Amino acid sequence: MTLEHPTVTQMRKKGYPSGYEEGDKEEKQPYFTNKNGMTFEPTHSILQDLYKHIEKYNSVLGGSRFYDDLIDIYETIDFDLKEDKNERAEEE
């Protein structure tokens, strides 16, 4: 599976905290920990239900390839929505 944008996990490995660009003020958000680190609550409300399911099944599915891919997809969508929101704000 190839993702166009880096996931939050990939950005953390590069030294960026939680998917925020360097220099941005990181807001404190609820999170849960998993095998790869922390998974933060989404910045967009549309992902809230998916986040709750990912958190709920962390103890059962955590560490599986499926679960890791699901977290990467979730984080990528959240990152994309945040970028879209920022781009719209810049246009205004």
C-alpha positions in Angstrom: 0.0 0.0 0.0 1.4 3.4 -1.0 0.3 6.6 0.7 0.7 9.9 -1.0 1.2 11.9 2.2 3.3 10.9 5.2 1.4 9.5 8.1 1.8 10.9 11.6 3.8 7.9 12.5 6.2 8.6 9.6 6.5 12.2 10.6 7.2 11.3 14.2 10.1 9.2 13.0 11.4 12.2 11.1 11.3 14.3 14.2 8.0 16.1 13.8 5.7 15.8 16.8 2.3 14.3 16.0 2.1 15.3 12.4 2.5 19.1 13.0 4.9 21.0 11.0 8.0 22.3 12.7 7.3 25.6 14.4 3.5 25.1 14.6 2.1 25.2 18.1 0.9 21.7 18.9 -2.4 21.6 20.6 -2.9 19.1 23.4 -5.3 16.4 22.3 -6.5 13.2 23.8 -4.6 10.1 22.6 -4.0 6.5 23.3 -0.8 4.6 23.0 -0.2 1.6 20.7 2.8 -0.4 19.5 4.0 2.4 17.2 3.5 5.2 19.7 0.6 7.6 20.3 -2.5 7.9 18.2 -4.2 11.3 18.7 -7.8 12.2 18.6 -8.7 13.6 15.1 -8.6 17.3 14.3 -11.7 16.9 12.2 -15.0 15.7 13.8 -15.9 13.4 10.8 -13.2 11.0 12.0 -14.3 10.8 15.6 -16.3 7.5 15.2 -13.3 5.8 13.5 -11.0 7.0 16.2 -13.2 5.6 18.9 -13.3 2.2 17.1 -9.5 2.2 16.6 -9.1 3.0 20.3 -11.6 0.4 21.4 -10.0 -2.5 19.5 -6.4 -1.5 20.3 -6.1 -4.3 22.9 -7.5 -6.9 20.6 -6.0 -6.0 17.2 -3.0 -3.9 18.3 0.2 -5.1 16.6 -1.4 -6.8 13.7 -0.6 -5.6 10.2 -4.2 -4.8 9.5 -4.5 -2.6 12.6 -1.2 -0.8 11.8 -2.5 -0.1 8.3 -5.8 1.1 9.6 -4.0 3.6 11.9 -1.9 4.8 9.0 -5.0 5.3 6.9 -6.7 7.1 9.8 -3.7 9.4 10.4 -3.3 10.1 6.7 -6.9 11.2 6.3 -6.7 13.3 9.4 -3.5 14.9 8.1 -5.1 15.6 4.7 -8.2 17.1 6.3 -6.0 19.4 8.4 -4.0 20.5 5.3 -7.3 21.2 3.4 -8.5 23.3 6.3 -5.2 25.2 6.4 -5.3 25.8 2.7 -8.9 27.1 2.8 -7.9 29.4 5.7 -5.0 30.8 3.7 -7.2 31.5 0.6 -9.6 33.6 2.7 
